[in-house]
Amino acid sequence: MSAESVFPQLEALLPHVQKPIQYVGGELNSTVKPWESCDVRWSLMYPDAYEVGLPNQGVMILYEVLNEQEGVLAERTYSVWPDLEALMREHDVPQFTVDAHRPVRAFDVLGVSFSTELGYTNLLTALDLAGIPLEAKDRTDEDPLILAGGHAAFNPEPIADFLDCAVVGDGEQAVLEITEIIRAWKNEGRPGGRDELLFRLAKTGSVYVPKFYDVEYLADGRISRVVPNRSGVPWRVSKHTVMDLDEWPYPKQPLVPLAETVHERMSVEIFRGCTRGCRFCQAGMITRPVRERSITGIGEMVDKGLKATGFEEVGLLSLSSADHTEIGDIAKGLADRYEEDKIGLSLPSTRVDAFNIDLANELTRNGRRSGLTFAPEGGSERIRKVINKMVSEEDLIRTVSTAYGNGWRQVKLYFMCGLPTETDEDVLQIGDMAVKVIAEGRKVSGQNDIRCTVSIGGFVPKPHTPFQWAPQLSAEETDARLEKLRDKIRGDKKYGRSIGFRYHDGKPGIVEGLLSRGDRRVGAVIRAVYEDGGRFDGWREHFSYDRWMRAAEKALPEFGVDVAWYTTREREYEEVLPWDHLDSGLDKDWLWEDWQDALDETEVEDCRWTPCFDCGVCPQMDTEIQIGPTGKKLLPLTVVK
């Protein structure tokens, strides 16, 4: 297929769409390579709008890792808004990359990073616009490989029909290995066609190719087994784990967006993984073990990134950034170094028990003092034991007391509704906690302009977590529980007006639950939703619960299952789960034992500071926990005379 730019055709459409700047490309630090100088070509997609996709660290890292290689090019593509989609269909403009506006179908690989399952319909839109058959079985040697990655790829079964392959785990080394396999196959003259290339990828044991696995079902709808259908294909596919993050200091040249995006900052990942053991948290479970970037490595990345971008804020990213063993020295060192330049620092995630005022003051020394966000997750002490979120009410009150006493006026608390074993009383205690927070704030500050915002999301059980067997709360029960909490907060004459209340209704969570723990039979639902106009399901204004339920009612009965079967049903230990053949390193028996501990309200410590709990990751993945302290300080990079 021709790889010539489609920009001449696209340009004529841009005056007729919203935010045309997002489709123009040419961002600072973007890369365009001559097509003919490269023999392996990647198109990288984040299946959401430009404003959400461009800041995504995963795509940005892989974009740079690939473009550093001789003879390899990588370009980016994002989901187009419905207004441009309609015009592209009308004028035969295919899905394009923003870097050189080349047709996506011309590339060797379309690599799609799924942070959430609600991007699945956007993938189908992009495939159709690109002229690529939606289902893998219909593709020819002229079509790119469709490769999924990201957290949602740890259960790719609902989109197995639409994928050629998937990678679980870290992508940096994986994309380089895949590149070399594609290069060798092409240099040999593409022997055996697409099928042979997929087989070469599958037999490495670290690339999942759904077509090489058959799923067998029991009469009651459960899975009997997932079995390779070709000799040489492994029974289980292993996740990739990058060790020594200092060897992978990406992105070195972060992209600077042309249009407004959800994060206007330069970000550095300060460590990967988490062993706090929160039972609801898929990200923490699948990214084990903890691997810290050194304080000096962080300092060098921040220095290079700021010089390359001109951003005025640095985000220190991880699942729980304040848990870095040298976070105090990192924050103070960066605040010292950039005090004159007024570079602000932010920790997107702060645990209640890891927060201290010294850290908070360093983070705000060069920036603005905005609100603080904490995530107790559960309203009652009992439910926090169930989810292994070891934060007491005393911890929280002490922390917010310190914050309010040192000049903060606003605190945001994040909770979940629908957690396993949860009762109405557990949720109503969220209101009690918010009242105590406001009362404490007024007391220590002597002010009445204290605010506390309560933000609540619906709990969705995720694969590869102890809650993968748990029943999900129905949308109706979720809404009823949240309504009781809202009435309680609004009815408080003394404190109610100081408490903001934001929540999501239960309906999006049910769809996410269907996709999260679904199997290949759910693919028919996804396709039906797409064909019925489903797009941007992660956006409230585009999401339609009724559309999803209509599609499910039409597609699932022939398999003897329904939406409730996938969502509100509890699983037993013996059941084969759709993702069991994808190895996250976590021992299934350990996950089950932790599920039983949850039901017994038993807490488990963080294995960074205690003896090993035998989750299985380190021996199975041949990895180890990598933490400091290094004993080094973040000194200025240049000597001040």
Stockholm file with secondary structure:
# STOCKHOLM 1.0

chainA/1-641         MSAESVFPQLEALLPHVQKPIQYVGGELNSTVKPWESCDVRWSLMYPDAYEVGLPNQGVMILYEVLNEQEGVLAERTYSVWPDLEALMREHDVPQFTVDAHRPVRAFDVLGVSFSTELGYTNLLTALDLAGIPLEAKDRTDEDPLILAGGHAAFNPEPIADFLDCAVVGDGEQAVLEITEIIRAWKNEGRPGGRDELLFRLAKTGSVYVPKFYDVEYLADGRISRVVPNRSGVPWRVSKHTVMDLDEWPYPKQPLVPLAETVHERMSVEIFRGCTRGCRFCQAGMITRPVRERSITGIGEMVDKGLKATGFEEVGLLSLSSADHTEIGDIAKGLADRYEEDKIGLSLPSTRVDAFNIDLANELTRNGRRSGLTFAPEGGSERIRKVINKMVSEEDLIRTVSTAYGNGWRQVKLYFMCGLPTETDEDVLQIGDMAVKVIAEGRKVSGQNDIRCTVSIGGFVPKPHTPFQWAPQLSAEETDARLEKLRDKIRGDKKYGRSIGFRYHDGKPGIVEGLLSRGDRRVGAVIRAVYEDGGRFDGWREHFSYDRWMRAAEKALPEFGVDVAWYTTREREYEEVLPWDHLDSGLDKDWLWEDWQDALDETEVEDCRWTPCFDCGVCPQMDTEIQIGPTGKKLLPLTVVK
#=GR chainA/1-641 SS CCCCCCHHHHHTTGGGSSCGGGGTCCCBTCCCCCGGGCSEEEEEEESSCHHHHTTCHHHHHHHHHHHTSTTEEEEEEECCCHHHHHHHHHHTCCCBCTTTCCBGGGSSEEEEECSSGGGHHHHHHHHHHHTCCSSGGGCCTTSCEEEEESGGGGSCGGGGGGCSEECCBCCHHHHHHHHHHHHHHHHTTCTTHHHHHHHHHHTTSSSBCGGGEEEEECTTSCEEEEEECSTTCCSSEECBCCCCGGGCCCCSSCCBCSSCCSCCSEEEECEECCCSCCTTCHHHHHTCSCEECCHHHHHHHHHHHHHHHCCSEEEEESSSGGGSTTHHHHHHHHHHHTTTTTCEEECSCCCGGGCCHHHHHHHHSSSCCCCEEEEEESSSHHHHHHTTCCCCHHHHHHHHHHHHHTTCCEEEEEEEESCTTCCHHHHHHHHHHHHHHHHHHHHHHCCSCCEEEEEEEECCCCTTSGGGGCCCCCHHHHHHHHHHHHHHHHTCTTTGGGEEEEECCSHHHHHHHHHHSCCGGGHHHHHHHHHTTCCCTTSTTTCCHHHHHHHHHHHSGGGTCCHHHHHTCCCCTTSBCTTTTEECSCCHHHHHHHHHHHHTTCCCCCTTSSSCCCCSHHHHHTCCCBCCCCCCCCCCSSCCC
#=GC SS_cons         CCCCCCHHHHHTTGGGSSCGGGGTCCCBTCCCCCGGGCSEEEEEEESSCHHHHTTCHHHHHHHHHHHTSTTEEEEEEECCCHHHHHHHHHHTCCCBCTTTCCBGGGSSEEEEECSSGGGHHHHHHHHHHHTCCSSGGGCCTTSCEEEEESGGGGSCGGGGGGCSEECCBCCHHHHHHHHHHHHHHHHTTCTTHHHHHHHHHHTTSSSBCGGGEEEEECTTSCEEEEEECSTTCCSSEECBCCCCGGGCCCCSSCCBCSSCCSCCSEEEECEECCCSCCTTCHHHHHTCSCEECCHHHHHHHHHHHHHHHCCSEEEEESSSGGGSTTHHHHHHHHHHHTTTTTCEEECSCCCGGGCCHHHHHHHHSSSCCCCEEEEEESSSHHHHHHTTCCCCHHHHHHHHHHHHHTTCCEEEEEEEESCTTCCHHHHHHHHHHHHHHHHHHHHHHCCSCCEEEEEEEECCCCTTSGGGGCCCCCHHHHHHHHHHHHHHHHTCTTTGGGEEEEECCSHHHHHHHHHHSCCGGGHHHHHHHHHTTCCCTTSTTTCCHHHHHHHHHHHSGGGTCCHHHHHTCCCCTTSBCTTTTEECSCCHHHHHHHHHHHHTTCCCCCTTSSSCCCCSHHHHHTCCCBCCCCCCCCCCSSCCC
//
